[in-house]
């Protein structure tokens, strides 16, 4: 079995960190970022954590309970931009990068000691320093010989920081594995859920060392192949390699709470148009088209209205979708009702190059596609928002 050296890079309090990048006055202030529709807390600063704000806590409770905390509406588009900068930086160290989530990535560093002329731990320290210096984001890095151990090492690094120990990287070497397994509860391992924990507890298995001491026959009987793989990963054998192949999304959506509750259809339409552009831009970057779109409208009281439509001709240009989506919105909109957010989503995604342009709509379609691509290029050069489709007027 090949011995790999795997690192997990995880951005600390990522959404809060992004907000502090553009609003330096938020540093050292207790800050929480809310989900798209201001429903619950999805990111907390260390100050907010120490005050007792829980992840996932409902905003309508927190805003009364924690009056000194600054609560911010999430801005996923902005966070994705910062995430891309972080992930692009990781490719400076290795081509073997698996982007696991918006703020996490696995790296295969095997064999790179000679390339960088330093130890693997020193490589991870360079990663931390360069991301902080060049992007302004703090990251923690766990280093070991499997994904599960790298995640465990990353958790250890975060715990040290929580205890105000300035250590952004943590390594679990071969000599450390048994000690770490004895000190770690099996319930704290990445991928081990409540049901599995309860099952193992019935058999007096509480720590990772208890688990890895079981023979393979017993583990396979109770947990199947997944259990065997978990045991090997905990022992430092990389069963799950760093997957560098890009997996295309199955759907793309965008929604965001309004800055203030709204009854104005023109305002809502303009917000919807912005979401459509962001979705289409993502479709184009993935070289995908959609054949099913949807519009979501949420009231102040969290009542949700939505509508879906199958398209005759799959597309990824907003100039073919905006009028359709506006018509869908108009059918849902009710005068006098107060709304808090609008959203747009695209599903039934297929590769762009697998589509044939209709003989009769071909020229017009190509023009709209080229116009959309020009929009993307201008935003790349001058920043998002440089172009807007004409504002809707009564």
C-alpha positions as CSV (number, residue, x, y, z in Angstrom):
1,X,0.0,0.0,0.0
2,X,1.5,3.4,-1.0
3,X,2.3,5.8,1.8
4,X,1.0,9.2,1.1
5,X,1.5,12.5,2.8
6,X,-1.8,14.4,3.0
7,X,-2.7,17.8,4.3
8,X,-6.0,19.4,5.0
9,X,-6.1,23.1,4.7
10,X,-9.1,24.7,6.4
11,X,-9.9,28.5,6.6
12,X,-10.6,29.7,10.1
13,X,-14.1,31.2,10.7
14,X,-14.1,31.7,6.9
15,X,-17.2,33.9,6.3
16,X,-16.3,36.1,9.2
17,X,-12.7,36.3,8.0
18,X,-14.0,37.4,4.6
19,X,-16.1,40.1,6.1
20,X,-13.2,41.4,8.1
21,X,-11.1,41.6,4.9
22,X,-13.4,44.3,3.5
23,X,-14.4,45.8,6.9
24,X,-11.2,46.0,9.1
25,X,-13.2,47.7,11.8
26,X,-14.8,44.3,12.6
27,X,-11.5,42.9,13.9
28,X,-11.7,42.1,17.6
29,X,-15.4,42.6,17.5
30,X,-17.8,39.6,18.1
31,X,-19.2,38.9,14.7
32,X,-21.6,36.3,13.3
33,X,-22.5,35.7,9.6
34,X,-26.0,34.5,8.9
35,X,-27.4,32.1,6.3
36,X,-28.7,33.4,3.0
37,X,-32.1,34.3,4.4
38,X,-30.9,35.4,7.8
39,X,-32.3,32.3,9.3
40,X,-29.4,31.1,11.4
41,X,-25.7,31.6,12.3
42,X,-23.3,29.9,9.9
43,X,-20.0,31.4,10.9
44,X,-18.7,32.9,14.2
45,X,-15.7,34.9,15.2
46,X,-13.7,33.6,18.2
47,X,-15.1,36.4,20.2
48,X,-18.7,35.4,19.5
49,X,-17.8,31.7,20.3
50,X,-16.5,32.7,23.7
51,X,-19.7,34.6,24.3
52,X,-21.7,31.4,23.8
53,X,-23.2,31.9,20.3
54,X,-23.8,28.4,18.9
55,X,-23.4,27.4,15.3
56,X,-26.8,27.1,13.6
57,X,-28.5,29.1,16.3
58,X,-31.7,30.9,15.0
59,X,-31.1,34.6,14.4
60,X,-34.4,35.7,15.8
61,X,-33.3,34.4,19.2
62,X,-29.6,35.4,19.0
63,X,-30.3,39.1,18.2
64,X,-32.1,39.5,21.6
65,X,-29.7,37.2,23.5
66,X,-26.4,38.6,22.3
67,X,-26.9,42.3,21.8
68,X,-23.1,43.0,21.6
69,X,-22.7,40.7,18.7
70,X,-22.6,42.2,15.2
71,X,-24.8,40.0,12.9
72,X,-24.2,40.2,9.2
73,X,-26.2,38.9,6.2
74,X,-24.1,36.4,4.2
75,X,-22.6,37.3,0.8
76,X,-21.9,33.9,-0.8
77,X,-20.7,35.5,-4.1
78,X,-18.0,37.4,-2.3
79,X,-17.0,34.4,-0.2
80,X,-16.6,32.3,-3.3
81,X,-14.3,35.0,-4.8
82,X,-12.0,34.8,-1.7
83,X,-12.3,31.0,-1.7
84,X,-11.0,30.9,-5.3
85,X,-8.0,33.0,-4.4
86,X,-7.2,30.7,-1.5
87,X,-7.6,27.5,-3.6
88,X,-5.6,29.0,-6.5
89,X,-2.8,29.6,-4.0
90,X,-2.8,26.0,-3.0
91,X,-2.0,25.0,-6.6
92,X,1.3,26.9,-6.2
93,X,2.4,24.1,-3.9
94,X,1.0,21.0,-5.6
95,X,-1.3,20.1,-8.6
96,X,-2.9,17.5,-6.4
97,X,-5.6,19.6,-4.7
98,X,-9.1,18.3,-3.9
99,X,-11.4,21.2,-3.1
100,X,-13.7,19.7,-0.4
101,X,-15.8,22.7,0.4
102,X,-15.7,26.5,0.1
103,X,-13.2,26.7,2.9
104,X,-11.4,23.3,2.9
105,X,-9.1,21.4,0.6
106,X,-7.0,18.3,0.8
107,X,-3.5,18.4,-0.7
108,X,-1.3,15.4,-1.6
109,X,2.3,16.6,-0.7
110,X,4.0,13.2,-1.3
111,X,7.5,13.6,-2.6
112,X,7.6,17.4,-2.4
113,X,10.3,17.7,0.3
114,X,13.0,17.6,-2.4
115,X,11.1,20.1,-4.5
116,X,10.9,22.7,-1.6
117,X,14.1,21.6,0.1
118,X,12.4,21.4,3.5
119,X,10.3,19.1,5.6
120,X,6.6,18.5,5.0
121,X,5.7,20.4,8.2
122,X,7.7,23.4,6.9
123,X,5.8,23.2,3.6
124,X,2.5,23.5,5.6
125,X,3.9,26.4,7.5
126,X,4.7,28.1,4.2
127,X,1.2,27.5,3.1
128,X,-0.2,29.2,6.2
129,X,2.2,32.2,5.9
130,X,1.7,32.9,2.2
131,X,-2.1,32.7,2.3
132,X,-2.1,35.1,5.3
133,X,0.4,37.5,3.7
134,X,-1.0,37.5,0.2
135,X,-4.8,37.0,0.8
136,X,-5.3,38.0,4.4
137,X,-7.0,34.8,5.5
138,X,-5.9,32.6,8.5
139,X,-5.9,28.9,7.8
140,X,-5.2,25.8,9.9
141,X,-3.4,22.8,8.4
142,X,-3.5,19.2,9.5
143,X,-0.8,16.9,8.2
144,X,-0.6,13.1,8.3
145,X,-0.8,10.0,6.1
146,X,-4.5,9.7,5.3
147,X,-7.5,12.0,4.9
148,X,-9.0,10.9,8.2
149,X,-5.8,11.5,10.1
150,X,-5.2,14.8,8.3
151,X,-8.7,15.9,9.4
152,X,-8.0,14.8,12.9
153,X,-4.7,16.7,12.9
154,X,-6.5,19.8,11.6
155,X,-9.0,19.6,14.5
156,X,-6.1,19.4,16.9
157,X,-4.6,22.6,15.4
158,X,-7.9,24.4,15.9
159,X,-8.2,23.2,19.5
160,X,-4.8,24.6,20.2
161,X,-5.8,27.9,18.7
162,X,-9.0,27.9,20.7
163,X,-6.8,27.6,23.8
164,X,-4.9,30.6,22.6
165,X,-1.8,28.6,21.5
166,X,-0.5,30.1,18.3
167,X,0.0,26.9,16.3
168,X,-1.6,26.9,12.9
169,X,-0.3,23.5,11.8
170,X,-0.4,20.1,13.5
171,X,1.3,16.9,12.4
172,X,0.5,13.3,13.3
173,X,3.6,11.3,12.4
174,X,3.9,7.5,12.6
175,X,5.2,7.6,16.1
176,X,2.3,9.8,17.2
177,X,-0.6,7.7,15.7
178,X,-1.2,5.3,18.6
179,X,-1.0,8.1,21.2
180,X,-3.5,10.2,19.2
181,X,-5.8,7.2,18.8
182,X,-5.9,6.6,22.5
183,X,-6.7,10.2,23.2
184,X,-9.4,10.6,20.6
185,X,-13.0,9.6,21.0
186,X,-14.3,7.6,18.0
187,X,-17.3,10.0,18.0
188,X,-14.9,12.9,17.2
189,X,-13.7,11.2,14.0
190,X,-14.7,12.7,10.6
191,X,-17.5,10.7,9.1
192,X,-18.6,8.8,12.3
193,X,-22.2,9.6,13.0
194,X,-24.5,9.2,16.1
195,X,-25.8,5.8,15.0
196,X,-22.3,4.4,14.5
197,X,-21.1,5.9,17.8
198,X,-24.1,4.4,19.7
199,X,-23.4,0.9,18.1
200,X,-19.7,1.0,19.0
201,X,-20.5,2.2,22.5
202,X,-22.7,-0.8,23.1
203,X,-19.6,-2.9,22.5
204,X,-17.5,-0.7,24.9
205,X,-15.7,0.9,22.0
206,X,-15.1,4.6,22.9
207,X,-11.7,5.7,21.6
208,X,-10.1,5.3,18.2
209,X,-7.6,2.9,19.8
210,X,-10.5,0.7,21.0
211,X,-11.8,0.7,17.4
212,X,-8.6,-0.1,15.6
213,X,-7.8,-2.9,18.0
214,X,-10.9,-4.9,16.8
215,X,-10.2,-7.5,14.1
216,X,-11.3,-7.0,10.6
217,X,-13.9,-9.8,10.7
218,X,-15.8,-8.1,13.6
219,X,-15.6,-4.6,12.0
220,X,-16.8,-5.9,8.6
221,X,-19.7,-7.7,10.3
222,X,-20.9,-4.6,12.1
223,X,-19.9,-1.8,9.8
224,X,-19.1,-3.4,6.5
225,X,-16.5,-2.2,4.0
226,X,-16.7,1.4,5.3
227,X,-15.6,0.2,8.7
228,X,-12.6,-1.6,7.3
229,X,-11.6,1.5,5.4
230,X,-12.0,3.7,8.5
231,X,-9.7,1.4,10.4
232,X,-7.0,1.6,7.8
233,X,-7.3,5.4,7.5
234,X,-6.9,5.7,11.3
235,X,-3.8,3.5,11.1
236,X,-2.2,5.9,8.5
237,X,-3.0,3.9,5.4
238,X,-4.5,6.2,2.7
239,X,-7.5,4.3,1.4
240,X,-9.1,7.4,0.0
241,X,-6.7,9.3,-2.3
242,X,-6.8,13.1,-3.0
243,X,-9.3,13.3,-5.9
244,X,-8.1,16.0,-8.3
245,X,-10.8,15.4,-10.9
246,X,-13.4,18.2,-10.9
247,X,-17.0,17.1,-10.3
248,X,-19.5,19.3,-12.1
249,X,-22.4,20.6,-9.9
250,X,-25.9,19.1,-10.4
251,X,-27.6,22.4,-9.7
252,X,-26.7,26.0,-9.1
253,X,-28.7,28.5,-7.1
254,X,-28.4,32.0,-5.7
255,X,-30.5,33.8,-3.1
256,X,-30.0,36.6,-0.6
257,X,-32.1,38.4,1.9
258,X,-33.0,42.0,1.0
259,X,-31.3,44.8,3.0
260,X,-34.8,45.8,4.1
261,X,-38.1,44.0,3.7
262,X,-39.8,44.8,0.4
263,X,-43.2,45.3,-1.2
264,X,-41.7,46.9,-4.4
265,X,-41.8,44.6,-7.4
266,X,-39.2,46.7,-9.2
267,X,-36.7,46.2,-6.4
268,X,-37.4,42.5,-6.3
269,X,-37.0,42.1,-10.0
270,X,-33.7,43.9,-10.0
271,X,-32.4,41.5,-7.2
272,X,-33.7,38.5,-9.2
273,X,-31.8,39.8,-12.3
274,X,-28.6,40.0,-10.3
275,X,-29.0,36.4,-9.1
276,X,-29.7,35.2,-12.6
277,X,-26.5,36.7,-13.8
278,X,-24.5,35.0,-11.0
279,X,-26.0,31.7,-11.8
280,X,-25.4,32.0,-15.5
281,X,-21.8,33.2,-14.9
282,X,-21.2,30.0,-12.8
283,X,-22.8,27.9,-15.6
284,X,-20.4,29.4,-18.1
285,X,-17.4,28.8,-15.9
286,X,-18.4,25.2,-15.6
287,X,-19.2,25.0,-19.4
288,X,-22.7,23.8,-18.5
289,X,-26.2,24.7,-19.7
290,X,-29.5,24.4,-17.9
291,X,-32.8,23.0,-19.1
292,X,-34.8,23.7,-16.0
293,X,-35.0,27.0,-14.0
294,X,-36.8,28.1,-10.9
295,X,-37.7,31.2,-9.0
296,X,-38.2,31.4,-5.2
297,X,-39.9,34.2,-3.3
298,X,-39.9,34.3,0.5
299,X,-42.2,36.5,2.6
300,X,-41.3,38.3,5.7
301,X,-42.9,35.5,7.7
302,X,-40.8,32.9,5.9
303,X,-43.6,31.6,3.7
304,X,-42.0,30.3,0.5
305,X,-43.4,30.4,-3.1
306,X,-41.6,28.8,-5.9
307,X,-42.0,27.9,-9.5
308,X,-40.1,25.7,-12.0
309,X,-40.0,25.7,-15.8
310,X,-38.5,23.3,-18.2
311,X,-36.8,25.0,-21.1
312,X,-37.1,23.9,-24.8
313,X,-33.6,25.1,-25.5
314,X,-30.9,24.6,-22.8
315,X,-28.9,27.8,-22.2
316,X,-26.4,29.5,-19.9
317,X,-27.0,33.1,-20.9
318,X,-29.0,35.5,-18.8
319,X,-30.3,37.3,-21.9
320,X,-32.5,34.3,-22.6
321,X,-33.6,33.7,-19.0
322,X,-34.4,37.1,-17.5
323,X,-37.7,37.7,-19.2
324,X,-38.8,34.2,-18.5
325,X,-37.9,34.5,-14.8
326,X,-39.6,37.9,-14.5
327,X,-42.8,36.4,-15.8
328,X,-42.5,33.6,-13.3
329,X,-42.0,36.1,-10.5
330,X,-44.9,38.3,-11.6
331,X,-47.3,35.3,-11.2
332,X,-46.1,34.7,-7.7
333,X,-45.9,38.3,-6.5
334,X,-48.8,39.7,-4.5
335,X,-49.4,43.4,-3.9
336,X,-49.3,44.3,-0.2
337,X,-47.3,41.3,0.9
338,X,-44.0,42.0,2.5
339,X,-41.0,40.0,1.2
340,X,-37.6,39.2,2.6
341,X,-35.8,37.5,-0.2
342,X,-35.8,36.2,-3.8
343,X,-33.8,33.4,-5.4
344,X,-33.0,31.8,-8.7
345,X,-31.9,28.2,-9.4
346,X,-30.9,26.1,-12.4
347,X,-31.1,22.3,-12.6
348,X,-30.9,19.6,-15.2
349,X,-27.4,20.7,-16.1
350,X,-25.6,19.2,-19.1
351,X,-22.3,20.0,-20.8
352,X,-22.4,23.0,-23.1
353,X,-20.7,21.2,-26.0
354,X,-23.3,18.5,-26.1
355,X,-26.0,20.9,-27.2
356,X,-27.0,21.7,-30.8
357,X,-28.1,25.2,-31.7
358,X,-31.5,25.4,-33.3
359,X,-31.3,26.2,-37.0
360,X,-33.8,29.1,-36.7
361,X,-32.6,30.6,-33.4
362,X,-28.9,30.0,-34.0
363,X,-27.7,33.5,-34.9
364,X,-29.6,35.2,-32.1
365,X,-28.5,32.6,-29.5
366,X,-24.8,33.0,-30.5
367,X,-25.1,36.8,-30.2
368,X,-26.5,36.5,-26.7
369,X,-23.8,33.9,-25.7
370,X,-21.1,36.2,-26.9
371,X,-22.6,39.2,-25.1
372,X,-22.7,37.2,-21.9
373,X,-19.0,36.2,-22.3
374,X,-18.1,39.8,-22.9
375,X,-19.8,40.7,-19.6
376,X,-17.8,38.0,-17.8
377,X,-14.5,39.4,-19.2
378,X,-15.4,43.0,-18.2
379,X,-16.1,41.8,-14.6
380,X,-12.8,39.9,-14.5
381,X,-11.0,43.1,-15.5
382,X,-12.9,45.8,-13.7
383,X,-14.7,43.9,-10.9
384,X,-18.3,42.7,-10.4
385,X,-21.1,45.2,-10.9
386,X,-19.2,47.1,-13.6
387,X,-22.2,46.3,-15.9
388,X,-25.9,46.1,-15.0
389,X,-28.9,45.4,-17.1
390,X,-31.2,48.5,-17.2
391,X,-33.0,49.1,-14.0
392,X,-36.7,48.1,-14.0
393,X,-39.1,51.0,-13.8
394,X,-42.8,51.2,-13.1
